[in-house]
Amino acid sequence: MSKLEHRVKKRETQVVSFHIPKTLLSALDKLVEEGVFNNRSEAIRMAILKLVLEYANAFNSERSGMLTTFR
């Protein structure tokens, strides 16, 4: 578990409201129904964490001289 993942688990949570397409929400609900995640909040937290870690790793790679491209 990375330091960021550990910090995310220990911190208080904040309520965030956003709009999401129905098809994406249905796909998310299927993951919850299949037991991949306990609930929508957990799934969304993990998705955001994965995105943040991906960008952090990319930025660290750029700093060390590796070529990284974002789409």
ABEGO torsion letter per residue (X at the ends): XBAAAAAAAABBBBBBBBBBBAAAAAAAAAAAAAGABABAAAAAAAAAAAAAAAAAAAAAAAAAGBBBBBX
